[in-house]
């Protein structure tokens, strides 16, 4: 008689990870089956034997959804930059489903989450075998819309050069793949991106501000403010919509193209690159015309008319929130486009009118309390 010895060859583990991710600075990104982006492991011949997993977070930390059935040799499963644990595949996948990656405090840029699975030789010859995969994560800076002037007094070609957009965020933050997008809400052109500025290659100033404005006129910003010019502000009507409009600040690896209709069926939901973009902030308002549409669910209102300008409260850095803003018409006696003072009769109900009337602060930090501005009593004129 003769005996035959069959040696089982170990099969390697296999990790499943999602594609590259984008998240907002100061937040956590959850990976789960429910969202279709879960991180999981498999091994055809590990069976119920323990395998080992090491998770390594770069520029952040990782937290498991639970630790039942796991034994740790590094970390504890909660807010660790590196953790190593063993367990059955079932217990490990339960812990990985719903894990979260939290970016490091104040960080924006390239981050990552790596998973290394070691089958510890289960089961067969040729082991132990491993599999390593990395999820690339881009942490977009927490940049906000801070102030908008769309309708300077006078409504002339030279006056419209005083339109501007002001952004606020961490000083020096790079704005790679960040776009300012104006979405038209007027009935005949709803959803069209009628003004787009790609801010890639720019960074916020040393004071945390950036101003988008005319290259040939307009307000003078404070020292330390980054200035991005665009010739659209020199058009006869300026660059910014004065009627129903939605302003977006988004992070998008895909190009946002001016003139594109991002709501082709006019249902109020943005499509294409705007749908897949990460919205950093948005705000808008309506002129009340039938069929007009404000996108993103953040619509500012005032006692009458359509806002000439809007200002973010200095102490409110909540994105995409109407309560973070006050707005109104500008005080217009002589059609002077340099006017910064808000009109005390046509404004949002939350405008801070004491101890003094608020004003715009183009290219400068918004006032904690409105500055004292002296005016003479005379009739108001509206543009």
TADA-V241182 format. One record per residue. N is the residue number from 1. BURIAL is # if it has 16 or more other ideal C-beta (glycine too) atoms within 10 Angstrom, else .. Layout:
N,BURIAL ; N,BURIAL
This chain:
1,. ; 2,. ; 3,. ; 4,. ; 5,. ; 6,. ; 7,. ; 8,. ; 9,. ; 10,# ; 11,# ; 12,# ; 13,# ; 14,. ; 15,# ; 16,. ; 17,# ; 18,. ; 19,. ; 20,. ; 21,# ; 22,# ; 23,# ; 24,# ; 25,# ; 26,# ; 27,. ; 28,. ; 29,# ; 30,# ; 31,# ; 32,. ; 33,. ; 34,. ; 35,. ; 36,. ; 37,. ; 38,# ; 39,# ; 40,# ; 41,# ; 42,. ; 43,# ; 44,. ; 45,# ; 46,# ; 47,. ; 48,. ; 49,. ; 50,# ; 51,# ; 52,# ; 53,# ; 54,# ; 55,# ; 56,# ; 57,# ; 58,# ; 59,# ; 60,# ; 61,# ; 62,# ; 63,# ; 64,# ; 65,# ; 66,. ; 67,# ; 68,. ; 69,. ; 70,# ; 71,. ; 72,. ; 73,. ; 74,. ; 75,# ; 76,. ; 77,# ; 78,. ; 79,. ; 80,# ; 81,. ; 82,. ; 83,# ; 84,# ; 85,# ; 86,# ; 87,# ; 88,# ; 89,# ; 90,. ; 91,# ; 92,# ; 93,# ; 94,# ; 95,# ; 96,# ; 97,# ; 98,# ; 99,# ; 100,# ; 101,# ; 102,# ; 103,# ; 104,# ; 105,. ; 106,. ; 107,. ; 108,# ; 109,# ; 110,. ; 111,# ; 112,# ; 113,# ; 114,# ; 115,# ; 116,# ; 117,# ; 118,# ; 119,# ; 120,# ; 121,. ; 122,# ; 123,# ; 124,. ; 125,. ; 126,. ; 127,# ; 128,. ; 129,# ; 130,# ; 131,# ; 132,. ; 133,# ; 134,. ; 135,# ; 136,. ; 137,# ; 138,# ; 139,# ; 140,# ; 141,# ; 142,# ; 143,# ; 144,# ; 145,# ; 146,# ; 147,# ; 148,# ; 149,# ; 150,# ; 151,# ; 152,# ; 153,# ; 154,# ; 155,# ; 156,. ; 157,. ; 158,. ; 159,# ; 160,# ; 161,# ; 162,# ; 163,# ; 164,# ; 165,# ; 166,# ; 167,# ; 168,# ; 169,# ; 170,# ; 171,. ; 172,. ; 173,# ; 174,# ; 175,# ; 176,# ; 177,# ; 178,# ; 179,# ; 180,# ; 181,# ; 182,# ; 183,# ; 184,# ; 185,# ; 186,# ; 187,. ; 188,. ; 189,. ; 190,# ; 191,# ; 192,# ; 193,# ; 194,# ; 195,# ; 196,# ; 197,# ; 198,# ; 199,# ; 200,. ; 201,. ; 202,# ; 203,# ; 204,# ; 205,# ; 206,. ; 207,# ; 208,# ; 209,# ; 210,# ; 211,# ; 212,# ; 213,# ; 214,# ; 215,. ; 216,. ; 217,# ; 218,# ; 219,# ; 220,. ; 221,# ; 222,. ; 223,. ; 224,. ; 225,# ; 226,# ; 227,# ; 228,# ; 229,. ; 230,# ; 231,. ; 232,# ; 233,# ; 234,# ; 235,. ; 236,. ; 237,. ; 238,# ; 239,# ; 240,# ; 241,# ; 242,# ; 243,# ; 244,# ; 245,# ; 246,# ; 247,# ; 248,# ; 249,# ; 250,# ; 251,# ; 252,# ; 253,. ; 254,. ; 255,. ; 256,# ; 257,. ; 258,# ; 259,. ; 260,# ; 261,# ; 262,# ; 263,# ; 264,. ; 265,. ; 266,. ; 267,. ; 268,. ; 269,. ; 270,# ; 271,. ; 272,# ; 273,# ; 274,# ; 275,. ; 276,. ; 277,# ; 278,# ; 279,# ; 280,# ; 281,# ; 282,# ; 283,# ; 284,# ; 285,# ; 286,# ; 287,. ; 288,. ; 289,. ; 290,. ; 291,. ; 292,# ; 293,# ; 294,# ; 295,# ; 296,# ; 297,. ; 298,# ; 299,# ; 300,# ; 301,. ; 302,# ; 303,. ; 304,. ; 305,# ; 306,# ; 307,# ; 308,# ; 309,# ; 310,# ; 311,# ; 312,# ; 313,# ; 314,. ; 315,. ; 316,. ; 317,. ; 318,. ; 319,# ; 320,# ; 321,. ; 322,# ; 323,. ; 324,# ; 325,# ; 326,# ; 327,# ; 328,# ; 329,# ; 330,# ; 331,# ; 332,# ; 333,. ; 334,. ; 335,. ; 336,. ; 337,# ; 338,. ; 339,# ; 340,# ; 341,# ; 342,# ; 343,# ; 344,. ; 345,. ; 346,# ; 347,# ; 348,# ; 349,. ; 350,. ; 351,# ; 352,# ; 353,. ; 354,. ; 355,. ; 356,. ; 357,# ; 358,# ; 359,# ; 360,# ; 361,# ; 362,# ; 363,# ; 364,# ; 365,. ; 366,# ; 367,# ; 368,. ; 369,. ; 370,# ; 371,. ; 372,. ; 373,. ; 374,. ; 375,. ; 376,. ; 377,. ; 378,. ; 379,. ; 380,. ; 381,. ; 382,. ; 383,#
